[in-house]
Amino acid sequence: MTSDSGVDSVAPDIPPSGAGCVECDAAGGWWFHLRRCARCGHIGCCDSSPGRHATGHYRATGHPLVQSFEPGEGWFWDYATNELYESGPELAPPASHPADQPAPGPAGRVPADWARTLRQ
């Protein structure tokens, strides 16, 4: 990851905004996978999720870098350049949602036919 990729937009000391997508939680919705803004810690849902809130956060704020917020994943995505980075700067813990939180999640809000509603 280079400074051209938006690494200047990383704030490594800011913790994540919570254990789930901020907007989905507020609306009682659900998500497929989660992404964490490397600048402000906002947790949003991925583009396969019904809400696509991580991309919406980028469009609203201009914060280009997100890191996967899934257990065992550490990759970054740069919305500004459409580039994937296998690694990047270490961000404040936790590095993922709780391991016992299912994906899709959260438990109790995922519809039985969730796979049919995933966005491609």
Buried (B, 14 or more C-beta within 10 A) or exposed (E): BEEEBBBEBBBEEBEBBEBBBBBBBEEEBBBBBBBBBBBBBBBBBBBBBBBBBBBBBBEEEEBBBBBBBBBEEBEBBBBBEEBEBEEBEEBEEBBBBEEEBEBBBBEEBBEEEBEEBEEE
